């Protein structure tokens, strides 16, 4: 039998995604790109056996994602015993809508002669519009219970398997009350129609969110059944207190790096902020790239309020600590305005751990760089003098590290209490330093964005300048663009905390 390697190709290279729109004679390609992942379809090795010169072209109409699969190859392996080429149609059918398997002439005719394309508008309601690089964009939001939203999302879900690592396509055949919990956001570019009958919309990306019921004590008036009103009035999921979770978040590769991810995230946050039934916004299993995008957005959402409330670290929380005795505990409420900060977090509906990250970054940024580790601060002197150092900014930096250590210890207490005291201190010091390095990288991004925005405003008065960490995809591997990384481990959507690494420290004897 011929060498199997001669008949094996990389599935990511073989699969080509092309976005098309009508032209004068036949559909033309406006963008083309390859997937990041194909292991859900073709297995962990992402290899396809049995073809030479294989091209699997997935065509998608720009406005409504009408799909088509076209397979071509130079040669196909002839079966030998139980060894045969991969049945591509059988492999692809569970992942692509049935309508994708029409003939190419039928598909091209359908795209060219789509009678509804001219009047097409994205499903749902227009919730945000913006201009970036002199191009117009809109964000539309609709309930998954809407059949039009279902149809478009059903076509878009192929992207989940191809770009969102470990992502799972949504089930859209659930009962209506379940579908009502979901809202889908579509980002579209408004373009000049290439033909009189073509659509003016071209998909840029999308996100899905769902409401997750949140128990709280009678803060909302709920209908109660009485003898005079039985059965109880029907309650819609939208009436119940809930957390809002971002489940899928995707900007298509041709549009990444242009700020669309930030616009989409802040639009979702605004909807959450304006909904009295939503308690806080969370994210389901984010990756490092999405974390950077989220941090950038949340930082600039909270920055004006932090400045308005004059949030900062008091370098002398208690004069009796400063010169006379070592404090037994971190005097948190004397260092920072805890009540004001609780009110800010609740008002802006930021999840507690995420709010702590943004607050720590902000507080670090208020300390002059020369007094921070990144600026060459004398850590040896600081460790000796601690809160007794003469420079108030050095005291602020010392207390900043203590505040972060306190939070980290609370999050990882069960692991840390099993270590000897010296090992526990060592691990906390190492973790705080790693966290600080991650914050410093993000602060550079924030500073660059502010400088770019200021420069653009001075030039022509436009305020739409965004430094975007690649328009990251939730759950996916990093795509294009340089991204600052948080140096900690994400556990899950509700426990997005740094994990103190104790794997190299022997356990305390018990």
Secondary structure in CASP SS format (residue, H / E / C, confidence):
PFRMAT SS
TARGET T0000
AUTHOR 0000-0000-0000
METHOD secondary structure of the structure
MODEL  1
X C 1.00
X C 1.00
X C 1.00
X H 1.00
X H 1.00
X H 1.00
X H 1.00
X E 1.00
X E 1.00
X E 1.00
X H 1.00
X H 1.00
X H 1.00
X H 1.00
X E 1.00
X E 1.00
X E 1.00
X E 1.00
X E 1.00
X E 1.00
X E 1.00
X C 1.00
X C 1.00
X C 1.00
X C 1.00
X C 1.00
X C 1.00
X E 1.00
X E 1.00
X E 1.00
X E 1.00
X E 1.00
X E 1.00
X E 1.00
X C 1.00
X C 1.00
X C 1.00
X C 1.00
X H 1.00
X H 1.00
X H 1.00
X H 1.00
X C 1.00
X C 1.00
X C 1.00
X C 1.00
X E 1.00
X E 1.00
X E 1.00
X C 1.00
X E 1.00
X E 1.00
X C 1.00
X C 1.00
X E 1.00
X E 1.00
X E 1.00
X E 1.00
X E 1.00
X E 1.00
X E 1.00
X C 1.00
X C 1.00
X C 1.00
X C 1.00
X C 1.00
X E 1.00
X E 1.00
X E 1.00
X E 1.00
X E 1.00
X E 1.00
X C 1.00
X C 1.00
X E 1.00
X E 1.00
X C 1.00
X C 1.00
X C 1.00
X E 1.00
X C 1.00
X C 1.00
X E 1.00
X C 1.00
X C 1.00
X C 1.00
X C 1.00
X H 1.00
X H 1.00
X H 1.00
X H 1.00
X H 1.00
X H 1.00
X C 1.00
X C 1.00
X C 1.00
X C 1.00
X H 1.00
X H 1.00
X H 1.00
X H 1.00
X C 1.00
X C 1.00
X H 1.00
X H 1.00
X H 1.00
X H 1.00
X H 1.00
X H 1.00
X H 1.00
X H 1.00
X H 1.00
X C 1.00
X C 1.00
X C 1.00
X C 1.00
X C 1.00
X C 1.00
X C 1.00
X C 1.00
X C 1.00
X C 1.00
X C 1.00
X C 1.00
X E 1.00
X E 1.00
X E 1.00
X E 1.00
X E 1.00
X E 1.00
X E 1.00
X E 1.00
X C 1.00
X C 1.00
X E 1.00
X E 1.00
X E 1.00
X E 1.00
X E 1.00
X E 1.00
X E 1.00
X E 1.00
X E 1.00
X C 1.00
X C 1.00
X C 1.00
X H 1.00
X H 1.00
X H 1.00
X H 1.00
X H 1.00
X H 1.00
X H 1.00
X H 1.00
X H 1.00
X H 1.00
X C 1.00
X H 1.00
X H 1.00
X H 1.00
X H 1.00
X H 1.00
X H 1.00
X C 1.00
X C 1.00
X C 1.00
X C 1.00
X C 1.00
X C 1.00
X C 1.00
X C 1.00
X C 1.00
X C 1.00
X C 1.00
X C 1.00
X H 1.00
X H 1.00
X H 1.00
X H 1.00
X C 1.00
X C 1.00
X E 1.00
X E 1.00
X E 1.00
X E 1.00
X E 1.00
X E 1.00
X E 1.00
X E 1.00
X E 1.00
X C 1.00
X C 1.00
X C 1.00
X C 1.00
X C 1.00
X C 1.00
X C 1.00
X C 1.00
X C 1.00
X C 1.00
X E 1.00
X E 1.00
X E 1.00
X E 1.00
X E 1.00
X E 1.00
X E 1.00
X E 1.00
X E 1.00
X E 1.00
X E 1.00
X E 1.00
X E 1.00
X C 1.00
X C 1.00
X C 1.00
X C 1.00
X C 1.00
X C 1.00
X C 1.00
X C 1.00
X C 1.00
X C 1.00
X C 1.00
X C 1.00
X E 1.00
X C 1.00
X C 1.00
X E 1.00
X C 1.00
X C 1.00
X C 1.00
X C 1.00
X C 1.00
X C 1.00
X C 1.00
X H 1.00
X H 1.00
X H 1.00
X C 1.00
X C 1.00
X E 1.00
X E 1.00
X E 1.00
X E 1.00
X E 1.00
X E 1.00
X E 1.00
X E 1.00
X E 1.00
X E 1.00
X C 1.00
X H 1.00
X H 1.00
X H 1.00
X C 1.00
X C 1.00
X C 1.00
X C 1.00
X H 1.00
X H 1.00
X H 1.00
X H 1.00
X H 1.00
X H 1.00
X H 1.00
X H 1.00
X H 1.00
X H 1.00
X H 1.00
X H 1.00
X H 1.00
X H 1.00
X C 1.00
X C 1.00
X C 1.00
X C 1.00
X E 1.00
X E 1.00
X E 1.00
X E 1.00
X E 1.00
X E 1.00
X C 1.00
X C 1.00
X C 1.00
X C 1.00
X H 1.00
X H 1.00
X H 1.00
X H 1.00
X H 1.00
X H 1.00
X H 1.00
X H 1.00
X H 1.00
X H 1.00
X H 1.00
X H 1.00
X H 1.00
X H 1.00
X H 1.00
X H 1.00
X H 1.00
X H 1.00
X H 1.00
X H 1.00
X H 1.00
X C 1.00
X C 1.00
X C 1.00
X C 1.00
X C 1.00
X C 1.00
X C 1.00
X C 1.00
X C 1.00
X C 1.00
X H 1.00
X H 1.00
X H 1.00
X H 1.00
X H 1.00
X C 1.00
X C 1.00
X C 1.00
X C 1.00
X C 1.00
X C 1.00
X C 1.00
X C 1.00
X H 1.00
X H 1.00
X H 1.00
X H 1.00
X C 1.00
X C 1.00
X H 1.00
X H 1.00
X H 1.00
X H 1.00
X H 1.00
X H 1.00
X H 1.00
X H 1.00
X H 1.00
X H 1.00
X H 1.00
X C 1.00
X E 1.00
X C 1.00
X H 1.00
X H 1.00
X H 1.00
X H 1.00
X H 1.00
X H 1.00
X H 1.00
X H 1.00
X H 1.00
X H 1.00
X H 1.00
X H 1.00
X H 1.00
X H 1.00
X C 1.00
X C 1.00
X C 1.00
X H 1.00
X H 1.00
X H 1.00
X C 1.00
X H 1.00
X H 1.00
X H 1.00
X C 1.00
X C 1.00
X C 1.00
X H 1.00
X H 1.00
X H 1.00
X H 1.00
X H 1.00
X H 1.00
X H 1.00
X H 1.00
X H 1.00
X H 1.00
X C 1.00
X C 1.00
X C 1.00
X H 1.00
X H 1.00
X H 1.00
X H 1.00
X H 1.00
X H 1.00
X H 1.00
X H 1.00
X H 1.00
X H 1.00
X H 1.00
X H 1.00
X H 1.00
X H 1.00
X H 1.00
X H 1.00
X H 1.00
X H 1.00
X H 1.00
X H 1.00
X C 1.00
X H 1.00
X H 1.00
X H 1.00
X H 1.00
X C 1.00
X C 1.00
X C 1.00
X C 1.00
X H 1.00
X H 1.00
X H 1.00
X H 1.00
X H 1.00
X H 1.00
X H 1.00
X H 1.00
X H 1.00
X H 1.00
X H 1.00
X H 1.00
X H 1.00
X H 1.00
X H 1.00
X H 1.00
X H 1.00
X H 1.00
X H 1.00
X H 1.00
X H 1.00
X H 1.00
X H 1.00
X H 1.00
X H 1.00
X H 1.00
X H 1.00
X H 1.00
X H 1.00
X H 1.00
X H 1.00
X H 1.00
X H 1.00
X H 1.00
X H 1.00
X H 1.00
X H 1.00
X H 1.00
X H 1.00
X H 1.00
X C 1.00
X C 1.00
X C 1.00
X C 1.00
X C 1.00
X C 1.00
X C 1.00
X C 1.00
X C 1.00
X C 1.00
X C 1.00
X C 1.00
X C 1.00
X C 1.00
X C 1.00
X C 1.00
X C 1.00
X C 1.00
X C 1.00
X C 1.00
X C 1.00
X C 1.00
X C 1.00
X C 1.00
X C 1.00
X C 1.00
X C 1.00
X C 1.00
X C 1.00
X C 1.00
X C 1.00
X C 1.00
X C 1.00
X C 1.00
X C 1.00
X C 1.00
X C 1.00
X C 1.00
X C 1.00
X C 1.00
X C 1.00
X C 1.00
X C 1.00
X C 1.00
X C 1.00
X C 1.00
X C 1.00
X C 1.00
X C 1.00
X C 1.00
END
